[in-house]
Amino acid sequence: MNLSVLSQNGKILSLIFLLSFIFGMNTSLLSQCAIGDIEVIPTPCDELGFFDVFLDFDYEDTGNEGFTVEGNGVTYGNFEYSALPIVINDLEGDGITFYEFVVRDIQFPDCSNFAELGIIECFGGPCNIWDLIVDDHPCEEGMFNVYIDFEYENVSDTGFALYVNYDLYGTYAYDDLPLESVGPFAGDGTTVYHFYVTDLVYDDCLEDANLGPINCGSGDCVIGDIDVTILPCNEENEFMVLLDFEYANTSDEFTVQGNGVFYGTFLYANLPVEIGPLLGDGVTAYEFGVSDAVYDDCSNFTVIDPVSCEGETAFPNFTTEVISCENEMYELQLNFEVSNGGSQGFKIIGNGQDYGSYDYSQLPLSIGPLPTDGETPYHFIAKDKEFLNFGNWNKLIPFTCESLGMGEPEINHEIVKVYPNPSFGTVTFINLYGQDVSVYIYNSAGAETVSFTLTDQYRLSDLHAGIYYYRVVSEPGIFTAGKLIVTGY
């Protein structure tokens, strides 16, 4: 056998083995190479009608020679993976070319991915959408539809998206405009609907508009005449006022302002509400404007004459006490001091009811029997009949006869002493009854905030500013209620 032939054959076999190893290695590496979804972000067009794009993507087990970008018959260049994201410059926004981009690994050409940008129009100037019109159609069964139209120029051919309260409602072609009937939406009288449209290619080409709230209820929002009760002055010659009024088809809340002061936002369910303190200087006339928190054109106002805290009519130390309760019918005893009362006596109103007119000589006054449902917070307002703006009030937290533990009650007007009232956040309760009593403190919304057993005296601190109510119940069934005013803490 020829040894030279064997030697040559050996070299050929070695070469074949080496090529097989390299090819197999590349095949193994190629099977691992991956280029993820390509994100293509165009920049705004320049004055010459050209734009750039940013390309970015995830990758795994790629070659070490980088990647190439091609598209529309053009090779844009070779790039290192570490240079991502990259920029492709000076693409023409001719409104004709449908741009696509192919990313391919240089070492493993079969490892690739592509993305489409679409047509970019630069010639007509920047995309613009304006004058978005959103008009509501008449309500039907508590729902309504809307008419939508707007002006536009230099938009894409892809169309636009409509969002309602930041949720995608749908996509449309510009030729679909106007949209005659979009919806239905709930006319709940509280929801403000935010509409905005945006081009499907140019994200910054958009316009928005608000509509509502739309009230598909039984009629227009109404705030009735405002009744003002001037409450007794404190030692700083300041007074509070009690506001009350009828209302219909409103939202849940209203605002009060006047004399350049915003007094706050309140729930209709918490009427009547106290406003103040106000300075009783005998000079300032106070105005009170009440507006629905949602319906700006639903409002009313009233004005009271200047109040002097010296010599004005006042009903200090107003108390309400349930003296009997049986079969969910209760009798209430009202009492208060009188300062400079008129000659015509006073009247008692509350919860939309007129409980009658009385002479001051009838105090303390018993009213009833009155029904209790365990849910309604009953309030009672005493007002001088000659000086109608002056009076005082108290509020009973919802109760039942069972919750009071009442049998045949005995009357005792001095169960507890509470001081100071008003306070700056700390109040002391002193037991005058001689036996343990239960004390319950409620906020202005009727929610219980604290309760305790009062044996001798109890110091309650860290109360936030606001109006509170207390209820004192003793074992034999004596029930007394009162109001706390906290001006700070």
BELBEL-V232986 format. One line per field, one symbol per residue. ss: DSSP state (@ for helix, = for strand, . for the rest). psi: psi as a letter, one per 30 degrees, with the letter a starting at -180 (. if undefined). A space follows every 50 residues. Layout:
# BELBEL-V232986
ss->???
psi->???
This chain:
# BELBEL-V232986
ss->..@@@@@@@@@@@@@@@@@@@@@@@@@@@@@@.==...====.......= ======..==......=====..======.@@@..=======.======= =====......==========......=========...=..======== ===......=====..======.@@@..========.=...========. .....=======..=......==...====.......=======..==.. ..======..=======@@@..=======.=....=======......== ====...=.....=....========..=======...=......===== ..======.@@@..=======......=======.....=======.... @@@@...........====...=...=====.....=======....=== ====..====.....=========....========...
psi->kjeeeeeeeeeeeeeeeeeeeeeeeeeeeeffkkkakkkjjkllkafggl llkkkklllkhllggallklkhgkjflklkeffkllkjlhkkifgekjkl kkkkkeeiffjllllkeakkjfegalkkklhkkjkklkkjhgllllkkll lllhllffalkkkjhgkkelklkfffkljejkallkifgekkkjkkkkkf ejfgjlklklkalkjgbfalkkjakkkkkjlklafghllllkkklllkhl aflllkllhgkjflklkefgklkkkalkkifgekkkkjkkkkfejegjll llkklkkkgjflkkilhkkkkjflkkhgklkkkkkllkjhllfgallklk hgkjglklkfffkkkkkakkkkggekjklkkkkkfeiffkalllkkkkll eeffhkcjlkkjfielkklljllgfkkkkkjgfflklkkkkkaffgkkel llkjedlkjklhklkaklkkkkklefgkkkllkkkjfl.
